[in-house]
Amino acid sequence: MAKETQLRPAQPVDRTTDEAESAEQQLDLQELLRTYGRPLLIAGVVAALIVIGVGLYRRHQRQTMEAASRMLVSGRIEQLEAILKQYRRTPSAPIAHLAMARVAFHNGQFEDAERRYAEFLRLWPRHPLAPVADVNRATALEARGRLAEALKLYDAFLARDKTSVVASIAMLGRARTLDQMGKYEEAREAYEACLAANPEGPMRGPAEAGLKLLEQKRRAARRAVEATLSATASPTSATPAEAAGGPTTIAPTEPQPALPASPSLPPATSSNPSAHPTNAPAR
């Protein structure tokens, strides 16, 4: 005979306990609000202000950068100057600074250009364009005739970097500076080193032109020395006084040219690529 399944009556729900716990939680929340309500409210307001402030700052920063970029693209001198005055903290400021230095150099204002390049290196020493400013400063010193200082900067740069495009400009500038200092043998070696390091690079043409010009000056110097020695060793005709046993008088000779000095630096607008500093403009 099958066992009959007995159903147990459902247990009654104790609602009194749940209501008591809910009331206790409400009392805890009210106590928390009474104790910390004001600080929490202040913290919430401050957080909201921070979020709003950050949003406004980013918007202002974006608008500032866009305005500076538009002014930079124009390329006008007054716009570049305005960037340096109004938007000095934007990424456009260093580029505008280099552009102003480049304009000064090509206008023949070599002292102003050198000052601007030096200031760029002081303000933005870690900027990606700092190597350009470093070599261009040496070029500006070279253009001013301060050859020893320029050579020192070229050497210092090449001690750090010998492989970049900017380094090839520094190598050419070093060779050109030695040439102008009259150190022709060192200049020849420097031009050849520049060609060896950049056989197909953009400095090949100026370096080859520099070598040709240097060889012309070396030949002219040799001819001048030979002419001087020949004139000094040539016999002189005796005067009547000398034939009579009087004092010997050497006939005066025409003054001979001295060894040719390095040509003075042409203005920045010269078409000869090897006769004046090749500035490395900021891109």
C-alpha angles and dihedrals in degrees: 000000000000118000114246116238111239117212116214117219115250116260114247115251114246100226092168092071094049092049091050092052092048091050090049091052091050090051090051091050092049091049090050092051092048091050101039104014097104096046090045091050092049092047090051092051091048092049091051091050091050092052092048092045094050090050093050092046093051091048091050091046091051092049091048093051092048092050092049091048092053091050091048093052090054089065094204117145094234090051092050090050090049091054091054091050103039106024104032092139096055125096088248093066098075092047091049089050092054091046091054091050091050092050090050091051095050090047089058093252093131097160092053091046093051090049092051093049091050090049091051090055090050095049100038108021093157097044115126088240094053092101089056091052091047095055093039090054089056089049091052091050089050090052089052090055094249090130100161091055092046092050090051092054093046091051092047092051094047090050087064101035131023103156110053127092089251089054090057088055089050091050091053091046091051092052091047092049093051088049092054091047089059093247092133099167093050090045091053091052091048093051091049091049089051091052092046092052094044108028093158100020130113092265094062095090097048091044093052091047089050091052092051093049090046092053091051090053092048091053092047090051092051092049090050092052092047091049091050093049092046093051092048094050097045115113119248126222118247119247123221090261091054091049089054090053096262126139116306116247121196113217111241116254130210114269111263122222117257122234106297113257122221112281116259116259111272120226118277092260095063115128094217104098095198100044099066137032115287104222118215103223121211113256 
